Amino acid sequence: MQDPHPGNIAIDAQGSLIFYDFGMMGEIVPTTRETLLELFYAVNRKDADAVVRQLVSLGIIVPTSDLPSIRRSVAFFVDNISRQAEQQEAVATIGEDLFAIAV
């Protein structure tokens, strides 16, 4: 669904969802869903090789002789994501501490 805000979704009497905005709706086939999950797990593990394999499996990148440079780029990306998450957690913790001190 493109825009899942309260004006585009309702629940009927039986508890089923009713969608009003069909602009970008679609279905992810089970094999693609599994591959996406493996991709997310690989990113979480910081496993650049597995990320590249899953991206190839999804057809996002084409396996070429340049896969080592793609792998290096993916490794940089994965490491950068984890650093950003750690920084955000640190900032949130500092913010919570400052709020606790101020109150």
Jmol script that loads the backbone (N, CA, C; Angstrom):
load data "model"
ATOM      1  N   MET A   1       0.845  -1.159   0.000  1.00  0.00           N
ATOM      2  CA  MET A   1       0.000   0.000   0.000  1.00  0.00           C
ATOM      3  C   MET A   1       0.895   1.228   0.000  1.00  0.00           C
ATOM      4  N   GLN A   2       0.555   2.176  -0.795  1.00  0.00           N
ATOM      5  CA  GLN A   2       1.366   3.370  -0.955  1.00  0.00           C
ATOM      6  C   GLN A   2       1.277   4.291   0.255  1.00  0.00           C
ATOM      7  N   ASP A   3       0.105   4.493   0.764  1.00  0.00           N
ATOM      8  CA  ASP A   3      -0.099   5.533   1.757  1.00  0.00           C
ATOM      9  C   ASP A   3      -0.980   5.023   2.900  1.00  0.00           C
ATOM     10  N   PRO A   4      -0.430   4.170   3.776  1.00  0.00           N
ATOM     11  CA  PRO A   4      -1.263   3.541   4.806  1.00  0.00           C
ATOM     12  C   PRO A   4      -1.543   4.442   6.011  1.00  0.00           C
ATOM     13  N   HIS A   5      -2.318   5.479   5.814  1.00  0.00           N
ATOM     14  CA  HIS A   5      -2.721   6.303   6.948  1.00  0.00           C
ATOM     15  C   HIS A   5      -4.179   5.993   7.278  1.00  0.00           C
ATOM     16  N   PRO A   6      -4.676   6.446   8.431  1.00  0.00           N
ATOM     17  CA  PRO A   6      -6.032   6.068   8.867  1.00  0.00           C
ATOM     18  C   PRO A   6      -7.136   6.342   7.842  1.00  0.00           C
ATOM     19  N   GLY A   7      -6.959   7.313   6.975  1.00  0.00           N
ATOM     20  CA  GLY A   7      -7.983   7.599   5.974  1.00  0.00           C
ATOM     21  C   GLY A   7      -8.024   6.582   4.849  1.00  0.00           C
ATOM     22  N   ASN A   8      -7.006   5.742   4.730  1.00  0.00           N
ATOM     23  CA  ASN A   8      -6.944   4.757   3.651  1.00  0.00           C
ATOM     24  C   ASN A   8      -7.171   3.326   4.127  1.00  0.00           C
ATOM     25  N   ILE A   9      -7.343   3.129   5.420  1.00  0.00           N
ATOM     26  CA  ILE A   9      -7.520   1.791   5.978  1.00  0.00           C
ATOM     27  C   ILE A   9      -8.702   1.819   6.944  1.00  0.00           C
ATOM     28  N   ALA A  10      -9.491   0.753   6.905  1.00  0.00           N
ATOM     29  CA  ALA A  10     -10.585   0.587   7.863  1.00  0.00           C
ATOM     30  C   ALA A  10     -10.641  -0.877   8.262  1.00  0.00           C
ATOM     31  N   ILE A  11     -11.411  -1.170   9.280  1.00  0.00           N
ATOM     32  CA  ILE A  11     -11.614  -2.545   9.735  1.00  0.00           C
ATOM     33  C   ILE A  11     -13.105  -2.810   9.721  1.00  0.00           C
ATOM     34  N   ASP A  12     -13.502  -3.923   9.077  1.00  0.00           N
ATOM     35  CA  ASP A  12     -14.929  -4.249   9.034  1.00  0.00           C
ATOM     36  C   ASP A  12     -15.353  -4.947  10.323  1.00  0.00           C
ATOM     37  N   ALA A  13     -16.620  -5.301  10.433  1.00  0.00           N
ATOM     38  CA  ALA A  13     -17.184  -5.894  11.650  1.00  0.00           C
ATOM     39  C   ALA A  13     -16.526  -7.218  12.020  1.00  0.00           C
ATOM     40  N   GLN A  14     -15.993  -7.949  11.022  1.00  0.00           N
ATOM     41  CA  GLN A  14     -15.343  -9.228  11.292  1.00  0.00           C
ATOM     42  C   GLN A  14     -13.853  -9.066  11.613  1.00  0.00           C
ATOM     43  N   GLY A  15     -13.339  -7.830  11.584  1.00  0.00           N
ATOM     44  CA  GLY A  15     -11.936  -7.590  11.901  1.00  0.00           C
ATOM     45  C   GLY A  15     -11.012  -7.626  10.704  1.00  0.00           C
ATOM     46  N   SER A  16     -11.560  -7.732   9.492  1.00  0.00           N
ATOM     47  CA  SER A  16     -10.730  -7.735   8.291  1.00  0.00           C
ATOM     48  C   SER A  16     -10.386  -6.309   7.891  1.00  0.00           C
ATOM     49  N   LEU A  17      -9.202  -6.147   7.290  1.00  0.00           N
ATOM     50  CA  LEU A  17      -8.781  -4.830   6.826  1.00  0.00           C
ATOM     51  C   LEU A  17      -9.475  -4.471   5.523  1.00  0.00           C
ATOM     52  N   ILE A  18      -9.841  -3.220   5.392  1.00  0.00           N
ATOM     53  CA  ILE A  18     -10.409  -2.681   4.157  1.00  0.00           C
ATOM     54  C   ILE A  18      -9.447  -1.597   3.686  1.00  0.00           C
ATOM     55  N   PHE A  19      -8.949  -1.733   2.451  1.00  0.00           N
ATOM     56  CA  PHE A  19      -8.024  -0.758   1.886  1.00  0.00           C
ATOM     57  C   PHE A  19      -8.771   0.136   0.906  1.00  0.00           C
ATOM     58  N   TYR A  20      -8.573   1.447   1.030  1.00  0.00           N
ATOM     59  CA  TYR A  20      -9.239   2.399   0.152  1.00  0.00           C
ATOM     60  C   TYR A  20      -8.314   2.955  -0.932  1.00  0.00           C
ATOM     61  N   ASP A  21      -7.014   2.900  -0.730  1.00  0.00           N
ATOM     62  CA  ASP A  21      -6.062   3.474  -1.678  1.00  0.00           C
ATOM     63  C   ASP A  21      -5.269   2.342  -2.306  1.00  0.00           C
ATOM     64  N   PHE A  22      -5.572   2.020  -3.560  1.00  0.00           N
ATOM     65  CA  PHE A  22      -4.919   0.901  -4.226  1.00  0.00           C
ATOM     66  C   PHE A  22      -3.808   1.354  -5.168  1.00  0.00           C
ATOM     67  N   GLY A  23      -3.317   2.570  -4.997  1.00  0.00           N
ATOM     68  CA  GLY A  23      -2.328   3.123  -5.911  1.00  0.00           C
ATOM     69  C   GLY A  23      -1.090   2.270  -6.084  1.00  0.00           C
ATOM     70  N   MET A  24      -0.538   1.718  -5.018  1.00  0.00           N
ATOM     71  CA  MET A  24       0.720   0.979  -5.120  1.00  0.00           C
ATOM     72  C   MET A  24       0.639  -0.367  -4.398  1.00  0.00           C
ATOM     73  N   MET A  25      -0.496  -0.980  -4.362  1.00  0.00           N
ATOM     74  CA  MET A  25      -0.618  -2.256  -3.658  1.00  0.00           C
ATOM     75  C   MET A  25      -0.015  -3.376  -4.497  1.00  0.00           C
ATOM     76  N   GLY A  26       0.455  -4.384  -3.827  1.00  0.00           N
ATOM     77  CA  GLY A  26       1.011  -5.535  -4.498  1.00  0.00           C
ATOM     78  C   GLY A  26       1.219  -6.655  -3.503  1.00  0.00           C
ATOM     79  N   GLU A  27       1.719  -7.755  -4.008  1.00  0.00           N
ATOM     80  CA  GLU A  27       1.965  -8.907  -3.148  1.00  0.00           C
ATOM     81  C   GLU A  27       3.387  -9.382  -3.369  1.00  0.00           C
ATOM     82  N   ILE A  28       4.052  -9.729  -2.289  1.00  0.00           N
ATOM     83  CA  ILE A  28       5.403 -10.267  -2.380  1.00  0.00           C
ATOM     84  C   ILE A  28       5.290 -11.785  -2.329  1.00  0.00           C
ATOM     85  N   VAL A  29       5.785 -12.442  -3.367  1.00  0.00           N
ATOM     86  CA  VAL A  29       5.704 -13.902  -3.407  1.00  0.00           C
ATOM     87  C   VAL A  29       6.593 -14.491  -2.308  1.00  0.00           C
ATOM     88  N   PRO A  30       6.250 -15.675  -1.806  1.00  0.00           N
ATOM     89  CA  PRO A  30       6.987 -16.252  -0.679  1.00  0.00           C
ATOM     90  C   PRO A  30       8.494 -16.371  -0.903  1.00  0.00           C
ATOM     91  N   THR A  31       8.931 -16.756  -2.098  1.00  0.00           N
ATOM     92  CA  THR A  31      10.378 -16.891  -2.321  1.00  0.00           C
ATOM     93  C   THR A  31      11.085 -15.537  -2.220  1.00  0.00           C
ATOM     94  N   THR A  32      10.445 -14.499  -2.734  1.00  0.00           N
ATOM     95  CA  THR A  32      11.030 -13.158  -2.622  1.00  0.00           C
ATOM     96  C   THR A  32      11.030 -12.702  -1.182  1.00  0.00           C
ATOM     97  N   ARG A  33       9.969 -12.987  -0.459  1.00  0.00           N
ATOM     98  CA  ARG A  33       9.890 -12.630   0.962  1.00  0.00           C
ATOM     99  C   ARG A  33      11.025 -13.297   1.737  1.00  0.00           C
ATOM    100  N   GLU A  34      11.269 -14.569   1.474  1.00  0.00           N
ATOM    101  CA  GLU A  34      12.344 -15.290   2.158  1.00  0.00           C
ATOM    102  C   GLU A  34      13.714 -14.697   1.817  1.00  0.00           C
ATOM    103  N   THR A  35      13.896 -14.350   0.547  1.00  0.00           N
ATOM    104  CA  THR A  35      15.165 -13.762   0.130  1.00  0.00           C
ATOM    105  C   THR A  35      15.366 -12.399   0.787  1.00  0.00           C
ATOM    106  N   LEU A  36      14.302 -11.607   0.877  1.00  0.00           N
ATOM    107  CA  LEU A  36      14.396 -10.314   1.554  1.00  0.00           C
ATOM    108  C   LEU A  36      14.745 -10.481   3.030  1.00  0.00           C
ATOM    109  N   LEU A  37      14.140 -11.477   3.666  1.00  0.00           N
ATOM    110  CA  LEU A  37      14.466 -11.744   5.066  1.00  0.00           C
ATOM    111  C   LEU A  37      15.938 -12.115   5.211  1.00  0.00           C
ATOM    112  N   GLU A  38      16.421 -12.963   4.318  1.00  0.00           N
ATOM    113  CA  GLU A  38      17.842 -13.344   4.353  1.00  0.00           C
ATOM    114  C   GLU A  38      18.734 -12.126   4.135  1.00  0.00           C
ATOM    115  N   LEU A  39      18.296 -11.224   3.268  1.00  0.00           N
ATOM    116  CA  LEU A  39      19.043  -9.991   3.031  1.00  0.00           C
ATOM    117  C   LEU A  39      19.110  -9.159   4.307  1.00  0.00           C
ATOM    118  N   PHE A  40      17.979  -8.983   4.977  1.00  0.00           N
ATOM    119  CA  PHE A  40      17.960  -8.201   6.215  1.00  0.00           C
ATOM    120  C   PHE A  40      18.809  -8.856   7.299  1.00  0.00           C
ATOM    121  N   TYR A  41      18.743 -10.184   7.399  1.00  0.00           N
ATOM    122  CA  TYR A  41      19.572 -10.894   8.374  1.00  0.00           C
ATOM    123  C   TYR A  41      21.051 -10.707   8.054  1.00  0.00           C
ATOM    124  N   ALA A  42      21.404 -10.761   6.786  1.00  0.00           N
ATOM    125  CA  ALA A  42      22.798 -10.583   6.370  1.00  0.00           C
ATOM    126  C   ALA A  42      23.285  -9.179   6.715  1.00  0.00           C
ATOM    127  N   VAL A  43      22.442  -8.175   6.499  1.00  0.00           N
ATOM    128  CA  VAL A  43      22.812  -6.806   6.878  1.00  0.00           C
ATOM    129  C   VAL A  43      23.011  -6.731   8.382  1.00  0.00           C
ATOM    130  N   ASN A  44      22.123  -7.355   9.140  1.00  0.00           N
ATOM    131  CA  ASN A  44      22.230  -7.354  10.590  1.00  0.00           C
ATOM    132  C   ASN A  44      23.516  -8.031  11.060  1.00  0.00           C
ATOM    133  N   ARG A  45      23.927  -9.090  10.382  1.00  0.00           N
ATOM    134  CA  ARG A  45      25.158  -9.805  10.730  1.00  0.00           C
ATOM    135  C   ARG A  45      26.400  -9.107  10.192  1.00  0.00           C
ATOM    136  N   LYS A  46      26.213  -8.069   9.374  1.00  0.00           N
ATOM    137  CA  LYS A  46      27.306  -7.373   8.686  1.00  0.00           C
ATOM    138  C   LYS A  46      28.057  -8.328   7.765  1.00  0.00           C
ATOM    139  N   ASP A  47      27.325  -9.212   7.120  1.00  0.00           N
ATOM    140  CA  ASP A  47      27.891 -10.221   6.219  1.00  0.00           C
ATOM    141  C   ASP A  47      27.756  -9.730   4.776  1.00  0.00           C
ATOM    142  N   ALA A  48      28.763  -9.005   4.310  1.00  0.00           N
ATOM    143  CA  ALA A  48      28.708  -8.391   2.974  1.00  0.00           C
ATOM    144  C   ALA A  48      28.571  -9.441   1.875  1.00  0.00           C
ATOM    145  N   ASP A  49      29.226 -10.586   2.031  1.00  0.00           N
ATOM    146  CA  ASP A  49      29.123 -11.640   1.004  1.00  0.00           C
ATOM    147  C   ASP A  49      27.680 -12.121   0.869  1.00  0.00           C
ATOM    148  N   ALA A  50      27.021 -12.349   2.000  1.00  0.00           N
ATOM    149  CA  ALA A  50      25.633 -12.806   1.961  1.00  0.00           C
ATOM    150  C   ALA A  50      24.712 -11.717   1.409  1.00  0.00           C
ATOM    151  N   VAL A  51      24.993 -10.458   1.729  1.00  0.00           N
ATOM    152  CA  VAL A  51      24.188  -9.361   1.186  1.00  0.00           C
ATOM    153  C   VAL A  51      24.294  -9.365  -0.334  1.00  0.00           C
ATOM    154  N   VAL A  52      25.509  -9.494  -0.852  1.00  0.00           N
ATOM    155  CA  VAL A  52      25.698  -9.514  -2.312  1.00  0.00           C
ATOM    156  C   VAL A  52      24.968 -10.701  -2.927  1.00  0.00           C
ATOM    157  N   ARG A  53      25.074 -11.879  -2.300  1.00  0.00           N
ATOM    158  CA  ARG A  53      24.373 -13.065  -2.825  1.00  0.00           C
ATOM    159  C   ARG A  53      22.870 -12.831  -2.900  1.00  0.00           C
ATOM    160  N   GLN A  54      22.303 -12.242  -1.854  1.00  0.00           N
ATOM    161  CA  GLN A  54      20.856 -12.005  -1.839  1.00  0.00           C
ATOM    162  C   GLN A  54      20.462 -10.936  -2.862  1.00  0.00           C
ATOM    163  N   LEU A  55      21.291  -9.923  -3.035  1.00  0.00           N
ATOM    164  CA  LEU A  55      21.003  -8.897  -4.039  1.00  0.00           C
ATOM    165  C   LEU A  55      21.041  -9.483  -5.445  1.00  0.00           C
ATOM    166  N   VAL A  56      21.971 -10.409  -5.681  1.00  0.00           N
ATOM    167  CA  VAL A  56      22.019 -11.112  -6.971  1.00  0.00           C
ATOM    168  C   VAL A  56      20.777 -11.974  -7.127  1.00  0.00           C
ATOM    169  N   SER A  57      20.409 -12.687  -6.064  1.00  0.00           N
ATOM    170  CA  SER A  57      19.231 -13.549  -6.104  1.00  0.00           C
ATOM    171  C   SER A  57      17.960 -12.763  -6.402  1.00  0.00           C
ATOM    172  N   LEU A  58      17.876 -11.542  -5.881  1.00  0.00           N
ATOM    173  CA  LEU A  58      16.707 -10.693  -6.122  1.00  0.00           C
ATOM    174  C   LEU A  58      16.742 -10.012  -7.492  1.00  0.00           C
ATOM    175  N   GLY A  59      17.875 -10.120  -8.179  1.00  0.00           N
ATOM    176  CA  GLY A  59      18.002  -9.481  -9.483  1.00  0.00           C
ATOM    177  C   GLY A  59      18.316  -8.001  -9.396  1.00  0.00           C
ATOM    178  N   ILE A  60      18.718  -7.547  -8.218  1.00  0.00           N
ATOM    179  CA  ILE A  60      19.035  -6.133  -8.025  1.00  0.00           C
ATOM    180  C   ILE A  60      20.394  -5.794  -8.620  1.00  0.00           C
ATOM    181  N   ILE A  61      21.335  -6.723  -8.479  1.00  0.00           N
ATOM    182  CA  ILE A  61      22.616  -6.555  -9.148  1.00  0.00           C
ATOM    183  C   ILE A  61      22.869  -7.784 -10.016  1.00  0.00           C
ATOM    184  N   VAL A  62      23.650  -7.568 -11.046  1.00  0.00           N
ATOM    185  CA  VAL A  62      23.970  -8.644 -11.984  1.00  0.00           C
ATOM    186  C   VAL A  62      25.363  -9.162 -11.643  1.00  0.00           C
ATOM    187  N   PRO A  63      25.505 -10.483 -11.533  1.00  0.00           N
ATOM    188  CA  PRO A  63      26.836 -11.015 -11.216  1.00  0.00           C
ATOM    189  C   PRO A  63      27.795 -10.766 -12.381  1.00  0.00           C
ATOM    190  N   THR A  64      28.826 -10.002 -12.111  1.00  0.00           N
ATOM    191  CA  THR A  64      29.837  -9.695 -13.122  1.00  0.00           C
ATOM    192  C   THR A  64      31.209  -9.957 -12.528  1.00  0.00           C
ATOM    193  N   SER A  65      32.223  -9.696 -13.304  1.00  0.00           N
ATOM    194  CA  SER A  65      33.583  -9.859 -12.795  1.00  0.00           C
ATOM    195  C   SER A  65      33.923  -8.765 -11.783  1.00  0.00           C
ATOM    196  N   ASP A  66      33.064  -7.758 -11.672  1.00  0.00           N
ATOM    197  CA  ASP A  66      33.311  -6.646 -10.761  1.00  0.00           C
ATOM    198  C   ASP A  66      32.659  -6.856  -9.392  1.00  0.00           C
ATOM    199  N   LEU A  67      32.241  -8.077  -9.074  1.00  0.00           N
ATOM    200  CA  LEU A  67      31.601  -8.340  -7.786  1.00  0.00           C
ATOM    201  C   LEU A  67      32.486  -7.998  -6.587  1.00  0.00           C
ATOM    202  N   PRO A  68      33.822  -8.183  -6.671  1.00  0.00           N
ATOM    203  CA  PRO A  68      34.630  -7.789  -5.505  1.00  0.00           C
ATOM    204  C   PRO A  68      34.502  -6.305  -5.147  1.00  0.00           C
ATOM    205  N   SER A  69      34.435  -5.429  -6.135  1.00  0.00           N
ATOM    206  CA  SER A  69      34.283  -4.006  -5.814  1.00  0.00           C
ATOM    207  C   SER A  69      32.883  -3.722  -5.287  1.00  0.00           C
ATOM    208  N   ILE A  70      31.888  -4.445  -5.804  1.00  0.00           N
ATOM    209  CA  ILE A  70      30.529  -4.297  -5.273  1.00  0.00           C
ATOM    210  C   ILE A  70      30.499  -4.764  -3.827  1.00  0.00           C
ATOM    211  N   ARG A  71      31.170  -5.866  -3.542  1.00  0.00           N
ATOM    212  CA  ARG A  71      31.228  -6.389  -2.181  1.00  0.00           C
ATOM    213  C   ARG A  71      31.871  -5.381  -1.244  1.00  0.00           C
ATOM    214  N   ARG A  72      32.952  -4.724  -1.684  1.00  0.00           N
ATOM    215  CA  ARG A  72      33.603  -3.709  -0.853  1.00  0.00           C
ATOM    216  C   ARG A  72      32.640  -2.553  -0.565  1.00  0.00           C
ATOM    217  N   SER A  73      31.895  -2.142  -1.572  1.00  0.00           N
ATOM    218  CA  SER A  73      30.920  -1.063  -1.383  1.00  0.00           C
ATOM    219  C   SER A  73      29.827  -1.481  -0.407  1.00  0.00           C
ATOM    220  N   VAL A  74      29.350  -2.721  -0.550  1.00  0.00           N
ATOM    221  CA  VAL A  74      28.321  -3.240   0.350  1.00  0.00           C
ATOM    222  C   VAL A  74      28.865  -3.312   1.772  1.00  0.00           C
ATOM    223  N   ALA A  75      30.109  -3.768   1.926  1.00  0.00           N
ATOM    224  CA  ALA A  75      30.720  -3.855   3.258  1.00  0.00           C
ATOM    225  C   ALA A  75      30.795  -2.475   3.898  1.00  0.00           C
ATOM    226  N   PHE A  76      31.192  -1.461   3.122  1.00  0.00           N
ATOM    227  CA  PHE A  76      31.247  -0.094   3.639  1.00  0.00           C
ATOM    228  C   PHE A  76      29.859   0.362   4.067  1.00  0.00           C
ATOM    229  N   PHE A  77      28.858   0.093   3.230  1.00  0.00           N
ATOM    230  CA  PHE A  77      27.474   0.476   3.510  1.00  0.00           C
ATOM    231  C   PHE A  77      26.972  -0.183   4.793  1.00  0.00           C
ATOM    232  N   VAL A  78      27.199  -1.487   4.918  1.00  0.00           N
ATOM    233  CA  VAL A  78      26.723  -2.239   6.087  1.00  0.00           C
ATOM    234  C   VAL A  78      27.405  -1.737   7.354  1.00  0.00           C
ATOM    235  N   ASP A  79      28.710  -1.492   7.287  1.00  0.00           N
ATOM    236  CA  ASP A  79      29.421  -0.971   8.460  1.00  0.00           C
ATOM    237  C   ASP A  79      28.917   0.418   8.829  1.00  0.00           C
ATOM    238  N   ASN A  80      28.647   1.232   7.827  1.00  0.00           N
ATOM    239  CA  ASN A  80      28.177   2.591   8.066  1.00  0.00           C
ATOM    240  C   ASN A  80      26.794   2.586   8.713  1.00  0.00           C
ATOM    241  N   ILE A  81      25.925   1.694   8.275  1.00  0.00           N
ATOM    242  CA  ILE A  81      24.588   1.595   8.864  1.00  0.00           C
ATOM    243  C   ILE A  81      24.683   1.268  10.348  1.00  0.00           C
ATOM    244  N   SER A  82      25.521   0.313  10.700  1.00  0.00           N
ATOM    245  CA  SER A  82      25.613  -0.082  12.102  1.00  0.00           C
ATOM    246  C   SER A  82      26.192   1.048  12.946  1.00  0.00           C
ATOM    247  N   ARG A  83      27.155   1.788  12.402  1.00  0.00           N
ATOM    248  CA  ARG A  83      27.711   2.928  13.134  1.00  0.00           C
ATOM    249  C   ARG A  83      26.645   4.002  13.351  1.00  0.00           C
ATOM    250  N   GLN A  84      25.844   4.257  12.332  1.00  0.00           N
ATOM    251  CA  GLN A  84      24.789   5.259  12.468  1.00  0.00           C
ATOM    252  C   GLN A  84      23.773   4.841  13.528  1.00  0.00           C
ATOM    253  N   ALA A  85      23.427   3.556  13.541  1.00  0.00           N
ATOM    254  CA  ALA A  85      22.475   3.063  14.543  1.00  0.00           C
ATOM    255  C   ALA A  85      23.048   3.232  15.943  1.00  0.00           C
ATOM    256  N   GLU A  86      24.335   2.920  16.110  1.00  0.00           N
ATOM    257  CA  GLU A  86      24.970   3.074  17.423  1.00  0.00           C
ATOM    258  C   GLU A  86      24.987   4.540  17.836  1.00  0.00           C
ATOM    259  N   GLN A  87      25.280   5.438  16.890  1.00  0.00           N
ATOM    260  CA  GLN A  87      25.299   6.864  17.199  1.00  0.00           C
ATOM    261  C   GLN A  87      23.915   7.348  17.595  1.00  0.00           C
ATOM    262  N   GLN A  88      22.875   6.885  16.891  1.00  0.00           N
ATOM    263  CA  GLN A  88      21.514   7.286  17.216  1.00  0.00           C
ATOM    264  C   GLN A  88      21.125   6.803  18.604  1.00  0.00           C
ATOM    265  N   GLU A  89      21.530   5.563  18.946  1.00  0.00           N
ATOM    266  CA  GLU A  89      21.239   5.046  20.277  1.00  0.00           C
ATOM    267  C   GLU A  89      21.955   5.871  21.337  1.00  0.00           C
ATOM    268  N   ALA A  90      23.207   6.259  21.062  1.00  0.00           N
ATOM    269  CA  ALA A  90      23.969   7.056  22.016  1.00  0.00           C
ATOM    270  C   ALA A  90      23.310   8.421  22.215  1.00  0.00           C
ATOM    271  N   VAL A  91      22.894   9.038  21.112  1.00  0.00           N
ATOM    272  CA  VAL A  91      22.224  10.340  21.207  1.00  0.00           C
ATOM    273  C   VAL A  91      20.921  10.205  21.983  1.00  0.00           C
ATOM    274  N   ALA A  92      20.160   9.142  21.730  1.00  0.00           N
ATOM    275  CA  ALA A  92      18.899   8.928  22.452  1.00  0.00           C
ATOM    276  C   ALA A  92      19.155   8.741  23.938  1.00  0.00           C
ATOM    277  N   THR A  93      20.196   7.995  24.281  1.00  0.00           N
ATOM    278  CA  THR A  93      20.530   7.770  25.692  1.00  0.00           C
ATOM    279  C   THR A  93      20.925   9.074  26.366  1.00  0.00           C
ATOM    280  N   ILE A  94      21.746   9.868  25.676  1.00  0.00           N
ATOM    281  CA  ILE A  94      22.145  11.162  26.229  1.00  0.00           C
ATOM    282  C   ILE A  94      20.912  12.042  26.423  1.00  0.00           C
ATOM    283  N   GLY A  95      20.017  12.040  25.432  1.00  0.00           N
ATOM    284  CA  GLY A  95      18.790  12.828  25.540  1.00  0.00           C
ATOM    285  C   GLY A  95      17.945  12.399  26.720  1.00  0.00           C
ATOM    286  N   GLU A  96      17.830  11.097  26.929  1.00  0.00           N
ATOM    287  CA  GLU A  96      17.063  10.592  28.070  1.00  0.00           C
ATOM    288  C   GLU A  96      17.705  11.010  29.384  1.00  0.00           C
ATOM    289  N   ASP A  97      19.049  10.936  29.446  1.00  0.00           N
ATOM    290  CA  ASP A  97      19.754  11.342  30.660  1.00  0.00           C
ATOM    291  C   ASP A  97      19.558  12.835  30.945  1.00  0.00           C
ATOM    292  N   LEU A  98      19.653  13.652  29.893  1.00  0.00           N
ATOM    293  CA  LEU A  98      19.446  15.090  30.074  1.00  0.00           C
ATOM    294  C   LEU A  98      18.019  15.382  30.521  1.00  0.00           C
ATOM    295  N   PHE A  99      17.063  14.668  29.968  1.00  0.00           N
ATOM    296  CA  PHE A  99      15.659  14.859  30.368  1.00  0.00           C
ATOM    297  C   PHE A  99      15.478  14.473  31.830  1.00  0.00           C
ATOM    298  N   ALA A 100      16.087  13.367  32.239  1.00  0.00           N
ATOM    299  CA  ALA A 100      15.975  12.910  33.635  1.00  0.00           C
ATOM    300  C   ALA A 100      16.578  13.928  34.579  1.00  0.00           C
ATOM    301  N   ILE A 101      17.700  14.536  34.171  1.00  0.00           N
ATOM    302  CA  ILE A 101      18.346  15.529  35.027  1.00  0.00           C
ATOM    303  C   ILE A 101      17.472  16.784  35.116  1.00  0.00           C
ATOM    304  N   ALA A 102      16.878  17.170  33.979  1.00  0.00           N
ATOM    305  CA  ALA A 102      16.086  18.398  33.938  1.00  0.00           C
ATOM    306  C   ALA A 102      14.794  18.289  34.723  1.00  0.00           C
ATOM    307  N   VAL A 103      14.235  17.105  34.819  1.00  0.00           N
ATOM    308  CA  VAL A 103      12.948  16.920  35.505  1.00  0.00           C
ATOM    309  C   VAL A 103      13.159  16.748  36.948  1.00  0.00           C
TER     310      VAL A 103
END
end "model"
wireframe off; spacefill off
backbone 0.3
color backbone group
